[in-house]
Amino acid sequence: MQILAATQTTRRHRQGGCPIIEAYDLVKDYKMGECKVPALRGVSLRVERGEFIAIVGPSGSGKSTLANLLGLLDRPTFGLYRFNGVDVSQLGPAGIARLRNSEIGFVFQNFNLLPRLDAQENVELPLVYAGVGRKRQQKRAQELLSLVGLDDRRHYRPCQLSGGQQQRVAIARALANEPALILADEPTGALDSQSSVNVMETLRSLTDQGVTVILITHEPQVAEYATRTVSLRDGKIVADCRRMAKVA
């Protein structure tokens, strides 16, 4: 019942006016032996639907820790986090997993595609796990590959695709379950300059469809594609700036 209620609540809020993310005074500590290592020191963040946010900061600033909390991959030591109106502290592990799998799509630096599957089969994977029928899997995967400009590469395996093409397959896969949020962790880190531009333009286009995109990056030129930049240092937000996005 807890999982069902959480999912139903999230679906209702997706159509409503609440922010997709409300985080208040998030603290995250790690233990190393007898020592407590603070990674986040009271981070508060509000994200509206359709925003394109870059989270930036030097190594050790806490940006990866914050991304893990926002993506429901970890829990804060202290603080309140509401995702799509749901207080995630009230959910158990199964409820968290259900919410994450249905509402968040992840894009990683190293693509994480299965080498034995072609592009379409990789995109279909989340739908397989969600129990979607075979015909719907195929139709949805074809639509998404067309969206990212790879309709003619549907039956190519990862080794037959460029790095930029592989990342666009990964973006299509992240969109398979129609998530409210795409969390992209250094998505251009393994790409050349032109491929990086293509991937960032693809991510930016998603916000036109109401998808929220949170980008984790250490590259200033990549962060410029976002319309809002949140800067972290020593586990705290030191700047939160809005601006016009970069035009390629």
Beta strands, then each sheet from edge to edge (+ up, - down):
strand 1: 21-32
strand 2: 35-47
strand 3: 52-56
strand 4: 78-83
strand 5: 86-87
strand 6: 104-108
strand 7: 181-185
strand 8: 212-216
strand 9: 228-233
strand 10: 236-242
sheet 1: 2+ 1- 4+ 5-
sheet 2: 6+ 7+ 8+ 3+ 9+ 10-
end
